[in-house]
């Protein structure tokens, strides 16, 4: 196996300005999501000095993911893929 075959193809990154903007925007979005994931518990603890409050905030963020994830998965399984996309 050659190194050239194992390397990533960066051609779209070099040739397409819209693709670079999309990739940059996605990277900024992911970084923002991760910063928010860390900052919210820190802020809650700083204001309340309560680990229980931090846990409740985490639970409040997790419950909708579980509930809507289950419903969304059931809907995605029941609906034709071509129609869903």
PDB file as gemmi writes it, atoms N, CA and C in Angstrom:
CRYST1    1.000    1.000    1.000  90.00  90.00  90.00 P 1                      
ATOM      1  N   UNK A   1       0.852  -1.179   0.000  1.00  0.00           N  
ATOM      2  CA  UNK A   1       0.000   0.000   0.000  1.00  0.00           C  
ATOM      3  C   UNK A   1       0.895   1.239   0.000  1.00  0.00           C  
ATOM      4  N   UNK A   2       0.647   2.093  -0.945  1.00  0.00           N  
ATOM      5  CA  UNK A   2       1.454   3.309  -1.030  1.00  0.00           C  
ATOM      6  C   UNK A   2       0.892   4.383  -0.111  1.00  0.00           C  
ATOM      7  N   UNK A   3       1.737   5.314   0.210  1.00  0.00           N  
ATOM      8  CA  UNK A   3       1.313   6.424   1.058  1.00  0.00           C  
ATOM      9  C   UNK A   3       0.297   7.295   0.332  1.00  0.00           C  
ATOM     10  N   UNK A   4       0.433   7.418  -0.978  1.00  0.00           N  
ATOM     11  CA  UNK A   4      -0.499   8.222  -1.762  1.00  0.00           C  
ATOM     12  C   UNK A   4      -1.920   7.661  -1.674  1.00  0.00           C  
ATOM     13  N   UNK A   5      -2.051   6.358  -1.642  1.00  0.00           N  
ATOM     14  CA  UNK A   5      -3.373   5.742  -1.543  1.00  0.00           C  
ATOM     15  C   UNK A   5      -4.000   5.917  -0.169  1.00  0.00           C  
ATOM     16  N   UNK A   6      -3.172   6.094   0.848  1.00  0.00           N  
ATOM     17  CA  UNK A   6      -3.682   6.227   2.209  1.00  0.00           C  
ATOM     18  C   UNK A   6      -3.989   7.670   2.578  1.00  0.00           C  
ATOM     19  N   UNK A   7      -3.463   8.617   1.817  1.00  0.00           N  
ATOM     20  CA  UNK A   7      -3.641  10.030   2.148  1.00  0.00           C  
ATOM     21  C   UNK A   7      -5.049  10.499   1.778  1.00  0.00           C  
ATOM     22  N   UNK A   8      -5.490  11.537   2.442  1.00  0.00           N  
ATOM     23  CA  UNK A   8      -6.783  12.135   2.131  1.00  0.00           C  
ATOM     24  C   UNK A   8      -6.712  12.912   0.828  1.00  0.00           C  
ATOM     25  N   UNK A   9      -7.823  12.909   0.109  1.00  0.00           N  
ATOM     26  CA  UNK A   9      -7.896  13.690  -1.120  1.00  0.00           C  
ATOM     27  C   UNK A   9      -8.327  15.110  -0.755  1.00  0.00           C  
ATOM     28  N   UNK A  10      -7.420  16.056  -0.863  1.00  0.00           N  
ATOM     29  CA  UNK A  10      -7.704  17.447  -0.513  1.00  0.00           C  
ATOM     30  C   UNK A  10      -8.050  18.292  -1.733  1.00  0.00           C  
ATOM     31  N   UNK A  11      -8.280  17.657  -2.868  1.00  0.00           N  
ATOM     32  CA  UNK A  11      -8.590  18.394  -4.093  1.00  0.00           C  
ATOM     33  C   UNK A  11      -9.815  19.295  -3.927  1.00  0.00           C  
ATOM     34  N   UNK A  12     -10.932  18.809  -3.368  1.00  0.00           N  
ATOM     35  CA  UNK A  12     -12.085  19.711  -3.216  1.00  0.00           C  
ATOM     36  C   UNK A  12     -11.769  20.931  -2.349  1.00  0.00           C  
ATOM     37  N   UNK A  13     -10.904  20.746  -1.377  1.00  0.00           N  
ATOM     38  CA  UNK A  13     -10.535  21.846  -0.492  1.00  0.00           C  
ATOM     39  C   UNK A  13      -9.739  22.909  -1.236  1.00  0.00           C  
ATOM     40  N   UNK A  14      -8.889  22.488  -2.150  1.00  0.00           N  
ATOM     41  CA  UNK A  14      -8.082  23.432  -2.925  1.00  0.00           C  
ATOM     42  C   UNK A  14      -8.879  24.107  -4.032  1.00  0.00           C  
ATOM     43  N   UNK A  15      -9.813  23.392  -4.626  1.00  0.00           N  
ATOM     44  CA  UNK A  15     -10.463  23.880  -5.836  1.00  0.00           C  
ATOM     45  C   UNK A  15     -11.784  24.601  -5.595  1.00  0.00           C  
ATOM     46  N   UNK A  16     -12.420  24.374  -4.483  1.00  0.00           N  
ATOM     47  CA  UNK A  16     -13.776  24.886  -4.304  1.00  0.00           C  
ATOM     48  C   UNK A  16     -13.865  25.825  -3.098  1.00  0.00           C  
ATOM     49  N   UNK A  17     -14.049  27.104  -3.382  1.00  0.00           N  
ATOM     50  CA  UNK A  17     -14.212  28.082  -2.299  1.00  0.00           C  
ATOM     51  C   UNK A  17     -15.491  27.830  -1.497  1.00  0.00           C  
ATOM     52  N   UNK A  18     -16.627  27.492  -2.145  1.00  0.00           N  
ATOM     53  CA  UNK A  18     -17.821  27.192  -1.342  1.00  0.00           C  
ATOM     54  C   UNK A  18     -17.618  26.002  -0.401  1.00  0.00           C  
ATOM     55  N   UNK A  19     -16.863  25.000  -0.845  1.00  0.00           N  
ATOM     56  CA  UNK A  19     -16.582  23.853   0.021  1.00  0.00           C  
ATOM     57  C   UNK A  19     -15.718  24.265   1.208  1.00  0.00           C  
ATOM     58  N   UNK A  20     -14.738  25.124   0.973  1.00  0.00           N  
ATOM     59  CA  UNK A  20     -13.898  25.614   2.079  1.00  0.00           C  
ATOM     60  C   UNK A  20     -14.740  26.381   3.087  1.00  0.00           C  
ATOM     61  N   UNK A  21     -15.654  27.215   2.597  1.00  0.00           N  
ATOM     62  CA  UNK A  21     -16.532  27.960   3.510  1.00  0.00           C  
ATOM     63  C   UNK A  21     -17.427  27.015   4.306  1.00  0.00           C  
ATOM     64  N   UNK A  22     -17.954  25.989   3.631  1.00  0.00           N  
ATOM     65  CA  UNK A  22     -18.795  25.011   4.315  1.00  0.00           C  
ATOM     66  C   UNK A  22     -18.002  24.275   5.392  1.00  0.00           C  
ATOM     67  N   UNK A  23     -16.813  23.837   5.051  1.00  0.00           N  
ATOM     68  CA  UNK A  23     -15.970  23.123   6.005  1.00  0.00           C  
ATOM     69  C   UNK A  23     -15.589  24.015   7.182  1.00  0.00           C  
ATOM     70  N   UNK A  24     -15.232  25.262   6.908  1.00  0.00           N  
ATOM     71  CA  UNK A  24     -14.884  26.206   7.971  1.00  0.00           C  
ATOM     72  C   UNK A  24     -16.097  26.477   8.867  1.00  0.00           C  
ATOM     73  N   UNK A  25     -17.254  26.692   8.264  1.00  0.00           N  
ATOM     74  CA  UNK A  25     -18.471  26.933   9.043  1.00  0.00           C  
ATOM     75  C   UNK A  25     -18.833  25.748   9.913  1.00  0.00           C  
ATOM     76  N   UNK A  26     -18.667  24.543   9.372  1.00  0.00           N  
ATOM     77  CA  UNK A  26     -18.946  23.344  10.152  1.00  0.00           C  
ATOM     78  C   UNK A  26     -17.975  23.221  11.324  1.00  0.00           C  
ATOM     79  N   UNK A  27     -16.708  23.531  11.085  1.00  0.00           N  
ATOM     80  CA  UNK A  27     -15.710  23.472  12.161  1.00  0.00           C  
ATOM     81  C   UNK A  27     -16.038  24.473  13.263  1.00  0.00           C  
ATOM     82  N   UNK A  28     -16.428  25.684  12.890  1.00  0.00           N  
ATOM     83  CA  UNK A  28     -16.805  26.700  13.880  1.00  0.00           C  
ATOM     84  C   UNK A  28     -18.026  26.238  14.669  1.00  0.00           C  
ATOM     85  N   UNK A  29     -18.988  25.627  13.986  1.00  0.00           N  
ATOM     86  CA  UNK A  29     -20.184  25.137  14.657  1.00  0.00           C  
ATOM     87  C   UNK A  29     -19.858  24.041  15.669  1.00  0.00           C  
ATOM     88  N   UNK A  30     -19.000  23.106  15.284  1.00  0.00           N  
ATOM     89  CA  UNK A  30     -18.617  22.020  16.189  1.00  0.00           C  
ATOM     90  C   UNK A  30     -17.874  22.571  17.403  1.00  0.00           C  
ATOM     91  N   UNK A  31     -16.973  23.510  17.178  1.00  0.00           N  
ATOM     92  CA  UNK A  31     -16.240  24.120  18.295  1.00  0.00           C  
ATOM     93  C   UNK A  31     -17.211  24.838  19.227  1.00  0.00           C  
ATOM     94  N   UNK A  32     -18.160  25.572  18.670  1.00  0.00           N  
ATOM     95  CA  UNK A  32     -19.154  26.265  19.487  1.00  0.00           C  
ATOM     96  C   UNK A  32     -19.997  25.310  20.309  1.00  0.00           C  
ATOM     97  N   UNK A  33     -20.378  24.194  19.711  1.00  0.00           N  
ATOM     98  CA  UNK A  33     -21.157  23.194  20.440  1.00  0.00           C  
ATOM     99  C   UNK A  33     -20.360  22.623  21.607  1.00  0.00           C  
ATOM    100  N   UNK A  34     -19.092  22.340  21.379  1.00  0.00           N  
ATOM    101  CA  UNK A  34     -18.259  21.778  22.437  1.00  0.00           C  
ATOM    102  C   UNK A  34     -18.006  22.792  23.553  1.00  0.00           C  
ATOM    103  N   UNK A  35     -17.793  24.039  23.190  1.00  0.00           N  
ATOM    104  CA  UNK A  35     -17.592  25.086  24.204  1.00  0.00           C  
ATOM    105  C   UNK A  35     -18.857  25.244  25.041  1.00  0.00           C  
ATOM    106  N   UNK A  36     -20.013  25.215  24.400  1.00  0.00           N  
ATOM    107  CA  UNK A  36     -21.280  25.326  25.120  1.00  0.00           C  
ATOM    108  C   UNK A  36     -21.473  24.150  26.066  1.00  0.00           C  
ATOM    109  N   UNK A  37     -21.104  22.960  25.616  1.00  0.00           N  
ATOM    110  CA  UNK A  37     -21.232  21.766  26.449  1.00  0.00           C  
ATOM    111  C   UNK A  37     -20.411  21.883  27.729  1.00  0.00           C  
ATOM    112  N   UNK A  38     -19.288  22.554  27.660  1.00  0.00           N  
ATOM    113  CA  UNK A  38     -18.444  22.749  28.840  1.00  0.00           C  
ATOM    114  C   UNK A  38     -18.890  23.971  29.643  1.00  0.00           C  
ATOM    115  N   UNK A  39     -19.274  25.042  28.952  1.00  0.00           N  
ATOM    116  CA  UNK A  39     -19.551  26.316  29.621  1.00  0.00           C  
ATOM    117  C   UNK A  39     -20.833  26.301  30.449  1.00  0.00           C  
ATOM    118  N   UNK A  40     -21.869  25.630  29.976  1.00  0.00           N  
ATOM    119  CA  UNK A  40     -23.144  25.652  30.708  1.00  0.00           C  
ATOM    120  C   UNK A  40     -23.004  25.030  32.101  1.00  0.00           C  
ATOM    121  N   UNK A  41     -22.441  23.835  32.242  1.00  0.00           N  
ATOM    122  CA  UNK A  41     -22.276  23.309  33.611  1.00  0.00           C  
ATOM    123  C   UNK A  41     -21.381  24.182  34.491  1.00  0.00           C  
ATOM    124  N   UNK A  42     -20.346  24.758  33.912  1.00  0.00           N  
ATOM    125  CA  UNK A  42     -19.478  25.645  34.698  1.00  0.00           C  
ATOM    126  C   UNK A  42     -20.263  26.859  35.185  1.00  0.00           C  
ATOM    127  N   UNK A  43     -21.065  27.442  34.305  1.00  0.00           N  
ATOM    128  CA  UNK A  43     -21.858  28.617  34.668  1.00  0.00           C  
ATOM    129  C   UNK A  43     -22.896  28.277  35.734  1.00  0.00           C  
ATOM    130  N   UNK A  44     -23.561  27.143  35.575  1.00  0.00           N  
ATOM    131  CA  UNK A  44     -24.563  26.738  36.568  1.00  0.00           C  
ATOM    132  C   UNK A  44     -23.900  26.517  37.924  1.00  0.00           C  
ATOM    133  N   UNK A  45     -22.748  25.857  37.939  1.00  0.00           N  
ATOM    134  CA  UNK A  45     -22.063  25.630  39.212  1.00  0.00           C  
ATOM    135  C   UNK A  45     -21.579  26.938  39.825  1.00  0.00           C  
ATOM    136  N   UNK A  46     -21.102  27.857  38.989  1.00  0.00           N  
ATOM    137  CA  UNK A  46     -20.619  29.148  39.495  1.00  0.00           C  
ATOM    138  C   UNK A  46     -21.756  29.944  40.135  1.00  0.00           C  
ATOM    139  N   UNK A  47     -22.952  29.820  39.590  1.00  0.00           N  
ATOM    140  CA  UNK A  47     -24.073  30.586  40.135  1.00  0.00           C  
ATOM    141  C   UNK A  47     -24.729  29.915  41.334  1.00  0.00           C  
ATOM    142  N   UNK A  48     -24.764  28.580  41.344  1.00  0.00           N  
ATOM    143  CA  UNK A  48     -25.516  27.886  42.396  1.00  0.00           C  
ATOM    144  C   UNK A  48     -24.645  27.173  43.421  1.00  0.00           C  
ATOM    145  N   UNK A  49     -23.401  26.862  43.076  1.00  0.00           N  
ATOM    146  CA  UNK A  49     -22.509  26.061  43.924  1.00  0.00           C  
ATOM    147  C   UNK A  49     -23.168  24.730  44.296  1.00  0.00           C  
ATOM    148  N   UNK A  50     -23.949  24.188  43.373  1.00  0.00           N  
ATOM    149  CA  UNK A  50     -24.673  22.952  43.631  1.00  0.00           C  
ATOM    150  C   UNK A  50     -24.404  21.950  42.511  1.00  0.00           C  
ATOM    151  N   UNK A  51     -23.839  20.815  42.887  1.00  0.00           N  
ATOM    152  CA  UNK A  51     -23.621  19.757  41.905  1.00  0.00           C  
ATOM    153  C   UNK A  51     -24.954  19.178  41.436  1.00  0.00           C  
ATOM    154  N   UNK A  52     -25.952  19.196  42.317  1.00  0.00           N  
ATOM    155  CA  UNK A  52     -27.274  18.697  41.936  1.00  0.00           C  
ATOM    156  C   UNK A  52     -27.881  19.559  40.829  1.00  0.00           C  
ATOM    157  N   UNK A  53     -27.696  20.867  40.909  1.00  0.00           N  
ATOM    158  CA  UNK A  53     -28.213  21.754  39.864  1.00  0.00           C  
ATOM    159  C   UNK A  53     -27.519  21.486  38.531  1.00  0.00           C  
ATOM    160  N   UNK A  54     -26.229  21.228  38.582  1.00  0.00           N  
ATOM    161  CA  UNK A  54     -25.492  20.890  37.359  1.00  0.00           C  
ATOM    162  C   UNK A  54     -26.041  19.592  36.773  1.00  0.00           C  
ATOM    163  N   UNK A  55     -26.297  18.625  37.625  1.00  0.00           N  
ATOM    164  CA  UNK A  55     -26.865  17.361  37.167  1.00  0.00           C  
ATOM    165  C   UNK A  55     -28.243  17.530  36.571  1.00  0.00           C  
ATOM    166  N   UNK A  56     -29.061  18.380  37.181  1.00  0.00           N  
ATOM    167  CA  UNK A  56     -30.405  18.620  36.644  1.00  0.00           C  
ATOM    168  C   UNK A  56     -30.357  19.310  35.286  1.00  0.00           C  
ATOM    169  N   UNK A  57     -29.427  20.228  35.114  1.00  0.00           N  
ATOM    170  CA  UNK A  57     -29.273  20.887  33.814  1.00  0.00           C  
ATOM    171  C   UNK A  57     -28.835  19.867  32.763  1.00  0.00           C  
ATOM    172  N   UNK A  58     -27.924  18.990  33.135  1.00  0.00           N  
ATOM    173  CA  UNK A  58     -27.510  17.933  32.214  1.00  0.00           C  
ATOM    174  C   UNK A  58     -28.656  17.004  31.866  1.00  0.00           C  
ATOM    175  N   UNK A  59     -29.452  16.663  32.858  1.00  0.00           N  
ATOM    176  CA  UNK A  59     -30.618  15.814  32.630  1.00  0.00           C  
ATOM    177  C   UNK A  59     -31.637  16.515  31.737  1.00  0.00           C  
ATOM    178  N   UNK A  60     -31.828  17.813  31.961  1.00  0.00           N  
ATOM    179  CA  UNK A  60     -32.770  18.577  31.137  1.00  0.00           C  
ATOM    180  C   UNK A  60     -32.321  18.622  29.677  1.00  0.00           C  
ATOM    181  N   UNK A  61     -31.034  18.553  29.434  1.00  0.00           N  
ATOM    182  CA  UNK A  61     -30.551  18.512  28.061  1.00  0.00           C  
ATOM    183  C   UNK A  61     -30.599  17.120  27.460  1.00  0.00           C  
ATOM    184  N   UNK A  62     -30.535  16.101  28.298  1.00  0.00           N  
ATOM    185  CA  UNK A  62     -30.492  14.730  27.819  1.00  0.00           C  
ATOM    186  C   UNK A  62     -31.878  14.155  27.532  1.00  0.00           C  
ATOM    187  N   UNK A  63     -32.859  14.496  28.336  1.00  0.00           N  
ATOM    188  CA  UNK A  63     -34.199  13.923  28.187  1.00  0.00           C  
ATOM    189  C   UNK A  63     -34.787  14.187  26.798  1.00  0.00           C  
ATOM    190  N   UNK A  64     -34.757  15.418  26.276  1.00  0.00           N  
ATOM    191  CA  UNK A  64     -35.309  15.620  24.926  1.00  0.00           C  
ATOM    192  C   UNK A  64     -34.569  14.812  23.856  1.00  0.00           C  
ATOM    193  N   UNK A  65     -33.264  14.647  24.011  1.00  0.00           N  
ATOM    194  CA  UNK A  65     -32.519  13.845  23.042  1.00  0.00           C  
ATOM    195  C   UNK A  65     -33.008  12.403  23.033  1.00  0.00           C  
ATOM    196  N   UNK A  66     -33.245  11.857  24.197  1.00  0.00           N  
ATOM    197  CA  UNK A  66     -33.707  10.473  24.285  1.00  0.00           C  
ATOM    198  C   UNK A  66     -35.128  10.347  23.748  1.00  0.00           C  
ATOM    199  N   UNK A  67     -36.025  11.205  24.217  1.00  0.00           N  
ATOM    200  CA  UNK A  67     -37.435  11.110  23.821  1.00  0.00           C  
ATOM    201  C   UNK A  67     -37.594  11.320  22.320  1.00  0.00           C  
ATOM    202  N   UNK A  68     -37.081  12.439  21.805  1.00  0.00           N  
ATOM    203  CA  UNK A  68     -37.260  12.719  20.384  1.00  0.00           C  
ATOM    204  C   UNK A  68     -36.399  11.815  19.515  1.00  0.00           C  
ATOM    205  N   UNK A  69     -35.290  11.339  20.050  1.00  0.00           N  
ATOM    206  CA  UNK A  69     -34.474  10.388  19.304  1.00  0.00           C  
ATOM    207  C   UNK A  69     -35.205   9.078  19.084  1.00  0.00           C  
ATOM    208  N   UNK A  70     -35.914   8.619  20.092  1.00  0.00           N  
ATOM    209  CA  UNK A  70     -36.687   7.384  19.949  1.00  0.00           C  
ATOM    210  C   UNK A  70     -37.821   7.563  18.945  1.00  0.00           C  
ATOM    211  N   UNK A  71     -38.554   8.673  19.052  1.00  0.00           N  
ATOM    212  CA  UNK A  71     -39.635   8.923  18.097  1.00  0.00           C  
ATOM    213  C   UNK A  71     -39.095   9.141  16.688  1.00  0.00           C  
ATOM    214  N   UNK A  72     -38.025   9.892  16.588  1.00  0.00           N  
ATOM    215  CA  UNK A  72     -37.426  10.136  15.275  1.00  0.00           C  
ATOM    216  C   UNK A  72     -36.929   8.856  14.632  1.00  0.00           C  
ATOM    217  N   UNK A  73     -36.342   7.980  15.421  1.00  0.00           N  
ATOM    218  CA  UNK A  73     -35.885   6.698  14.892  1.00  0.00           C  
ATOM    219  C   UNK A  73     -37.037   5.836  14.420  1.00  0.00           C  
ATOM    220  N   UNK A  74     -38.125   5.819  15.186  1.00  0.00           N  
ATOM    221  CA  UNK A  74     -39.295   5.039  14.782  1.00  0.00           C  
ATOM    222  C   UNK A  74     -39.901   5.594  13.497  1.00  0.00           C  
ATOM    223  N   UNK A  75     -39.965   6.913  13.389  1.00  0.00           N  
ATOM    224  CA  UNK A  75     -40.502   7.532  12.172  1.00  0.00           C  
ATOM    225  C   UNK A  75     -39.586   7.248  10.990  1.00  0.00           C  
ATOM    226  N   UNK A  76     -38.292   7.360  11.191  1.00  0.00           N  
ATOM    227  CA  UNK A  76     -37.341   7.098  10.106  1.00  0.00           C  
ATOM    228  C   UNK A  76     -37.429   5.654   9.633  1.00  0.00           C  
ATOM    229  N   UNK A  77     -37.703   4.727  10.538  1.00  0.00           N  
ATOM    230  CA  UNK A  77     -37.840   3.329  10.143  1.00  0.00           C  
ATOM    231  C   UNK A  77     -39.152   3.071   9.411  1.00  0.00           C  
ATOM    232  N   UNK A  78     -40.194   3.824   9.748  1.00  0.00           N  
ATOM    233  CA  UNK A  78     -41.513   3.579   9.169  1.00  0.00           C  
ATOM    234  C   UNK A  78     -41.707   4.246   7.811  1.00  0.00           C  
ATOM    235  N   UNK A  79     -40.998   5.330   7.543  1.00  0.00           N  
ATOM    236  CA  UNK A  79     -41.202   6.105   6.315  1.00  0.00           C  
ATOM    237  C   UNK A  79     -40.206   5.650   5.254  1.00  0.00           C  
ATOM    238  N   UNK A  80     -40.646   5.690   4.003  1.00  0.00           N  
ATOM    239  CA  UNK A  80     -39.774   5.355   2.878  1.00  0.00           C  
ATOM    240  C   UNK A  80     -38.571   6.297   2.857  1.00  0.00           C  
ATOM    241  N   UNK A  81     -37.386   5.737   2.687  1.00  0.00           N  
ATOM    242  CA  UNK A  81     -36.158   6.544   2.741  1.00  0.00           C  
ATOM    243  C   UNK A  81     -36.135   7.644   1.692  1.00  0.00           C  
ATOM    244  N   UNK A  82     -36.556   7.334   0.487  1.00  0.00           N  
ATOM    245  CA  UNK A  82     -36.535   8.356  -0.571  1.00  0.00           C  
ATOM    246  C   UNK A  82     -37.462   9.515  -0.231  1.00  0.00           C  
ATOM    247  N   UNK A  83     -38.576   9.211   0.389  1.00  0.00           N  
ATOM    248  CA  UNK A  83     -39.518  10.265   0.771  1.00  0.00           C  
ATOM    249  C   UNK A  83     -38.996  11.072   1.960  1.00  0.00           C  
ATOM    250  N   UNK A  84     -38.297  10.402   2.865  1.00  0.00           N  
ATOM    251  CA  UNK A  84     -37.770  11.049   4.063  1.00  0.00           C  
ATOM    252  C   UNK A  84     -36.680  12.056   3.722  1.00  0.00           C  
ATOM    253  N   UNK A  85     -35.807  11.683   2.806  1.00  0.00           N  
ATOM    254  CA  UNK A  85     -34.686  12.551   2.435  1.00  0.00           C  
ATOM    255  C   UNK A  85     -35.212  13.653   1.563  1.00  0.00           C  
TER     256      UNK A  85                                                      
END                                                                             
